[in-house]
Amino acid sequence: MARIARGYVVTPLGRIHLRYGGHGAPLLVLHSSGASSAAAARWGFLERLAEGVRVYAPDLPGHGASDPLPTGATLPELVRWGFLLADEMGDQQVALFGVGAGATLAVALAQAAPQRVQGLVLALCSTPPPSPWQLAADGQHLLTLFRYSSASAPGAGWLEEATAATIEAAEAGPATWALDALLAPLDLLAELPRLSVPPAVIVPLGDALVEPALALVSRTGAEVAIAATGPLFGAFEPATLAATVCDMLEEARG
């Protein structure tokens, strides 16, 4: 598999840690809340992606080895931060792959500067169990979601690792969850039909998110890949997910 290197980039939102490697068209990978680029690297996902594209995956502000999101940071500043990363990597245009909160950020980037986005793949995570669902400063909302997903996909060891990593992040303090609050006003599903960059969307089958996602995506003419069953990360193994993302991007490029 391709080698993944590590480094740091200094941005207006602090020092950002990222993993990068591969050759070809650039792909910016944006992880979900409570995670980091380490999870994707540990599962071999980044290495698989780097076999077909030049990938770079930052730890989002407040996550992993990156600095916390500065107090008072705004969504437009976060969007500029995303394109500054592309600039630092020497890319005027870049494809985006986002998971969960990373998918919401990817949509915000595509809205702000569609001329800079070559392709857009969104992985929409499983919805939580039927219960009150709201942001919590200590990250408990994500613990609920990850535990629900783990229970839905027993035996998926790498999903269990993600749950453990989320618990560790929650214990690290509320700075990890500042990104959630910043992205919360943006309704990802409602924005999909308005995008001038047609999104390719990966959604889990048998989940409450599927029907509204498909209804909205169908109006954009976007391609949709559907996991066979259960939550996204219980149904897609890293190699399969990487191949799906690369295939979608290749089709988007025509």
C-alpha positions, 0 to 999 in steps of 0.5 A: 500500500502507499506510504502515508507521511505526517506533518504540520501546517500553521493556519489562522486557526492554529497549528494543524496536524495532517497525514498525506500521501499518494499521487494523482488528483488531490483529495481532502479527507475530512473526518467526523467529530470526535475522531482524527486522521489517526483512525483512518490511518489505523484502519488502512483507509488512507493508504487504500485511498492513496493508491488512486489519488493524492490524499491529505487528511487533517486533524480538524481543529480541536481534534487529534494533534491539531490546536483547539478551535480558537474562541469566537471562530466562525463558520466562514473562518473554518471554510477559509481554513479548508481552502488554506490547507489546499493552498498549502498543498499547492492545489487550486482545485481539490476533491472533498470526502467528508464523514459526519461533521466532515461531510457538513464542512465539505458542503460548506466548502462546496457552497463557498467556492464551487470553482475550487471543488473538483468532486464531492463525496459525502458519507452520511453517518447512521442516525442515533437511536430514538431518544432526545438528541442534542449537542453536549459540551462533553461529547456525550451525544457522539458517545451515544451515536457510536455505541448505537452503531457498535451495537448494530454491527457486532464484531466490527473491531475497527468500529469498536476502536472508533468508539474507544477513540471517541470516549478518549476524546470526550474525556479530553475536554469540551474543546473537541466539541466546539466544531460541532457547535460551529457546524450545527446551524448548517442543515446538510440534507437541506443544502444538498439540492442547492449545491452547484457541485453535484454530490456523490452520497454514501448512505446506510441502508435500513437507517432513518436517514436513508429515505430523506437523503435519497429523496433530496439527492435524487433531485440533484442527479447525484450518484448514490452508493448504499451500504448493504445493511446497518450503519455505514461503518459497520457495513463498509470495510475500509478497502471497500469504502476507499474503492467506492470513494475513488470510483465516485470521484472518477465518474464525477471527473468524467 
